Amino acid sequence: MIITLNIQSENIYFKIFETVNIAFNKLGINTRKAKGRPPKYSDQQIVACMIYGVNNSIFSLRELEYKIKQDIVFQKIIGLKEVPDHSTFSLRAIALEKYVYYGIYAMLIELINPSTRI
């Protein structure tokens, strides 16, 4: 499926995914370890899926998996070939919370009051 540029720029999920990518690049977040196989889904894709759930008032990870499977445009925008299952969302969200939460917290503190020491 090809999504034209004007549709991409108007789509809220495209804007969310671009913002997630900018935040990850600005924070320099890298959670990959040297050992083991590379993850099937990028951290940005997992965070974008979680934001998709928040944006659509989805509170169950099983329901999130189901809704993303139905939304092909969202899958193409964030580059998903397969939709992560609910257990993948759970495990990756727990792992990402350690790295992403502190980075976003520090970025917001810096934006709100640059003189605050963390």
C-alpha positions, -999 to 999 in steps of 0.1 A, spaced: 0 0 0 13 34 -10 3 64 12 6 97 -6 25 125 11 -6 148 16 -24 120 34 6 113 55 10 149 66 -27 151 76 -28 118 94 -25 121 132 -6 89 135 20 100 111 25 131 132 27 110 164 53 86 149 74 116 136 73 131 171 83 98 187 113 96 163 123 132 170 121 125 208 142 93 205 168 111 184 170 141 207 173 120 238 197 96 222 179 66 236 194 33 228 181 3 247 197 -24 225 222 -48 241 251 -63 223 240 -99 230 211 -118 215 192 -113 183 180 -79 173 144 -70 183 117 -76 158 101 -42 165 119 -10 171 114 9 203 98 38 183 72 14 169 63 0 203 60 35 218 39 46 188 16 16 193 12 25 230 3 61 221 -22 47 195 -38 29 224 -40 60 246 -53 81 217 -81 56 210 -89 49 247 -77 13 245 -68 0 279 -63 -37 271 -32 -49 254 -52 -77 237 -76 -51 223 -47 -29 212 -33 -58 193 -67 -64 176 -73 -27 167 -38 -23 152 -44 -55 131 -75 -38 117 -58 -4 110 -37 -11 80 -29 26 74 -13 29 109 7 -3 103 21 11 71 29 45 86 50 31 114 65 3 92 50 -28 108 51 -60 88 35 -80 116 15 -66 146 32 -73 179 11 -95 202 -1 -85 237 28 -102 255 53 -83 233 37 -50 242 38 -59 279 74 -70 280 87 -42 258 67 -15 277 82 -26 310 117 -25 295 112 8 278 98 24 309 132 23 325 149 42 297 123 63 280 105 76 311 136 92 327 147 107 294 114 123 287 112 135 324 146 151 321 137 168 287 105 182 302 123 195 333 149 212 311 122 228 290 101 240 319 130 253 341 165 249 327 181 259 360 166 228 378 192 202 386 183 166 381 
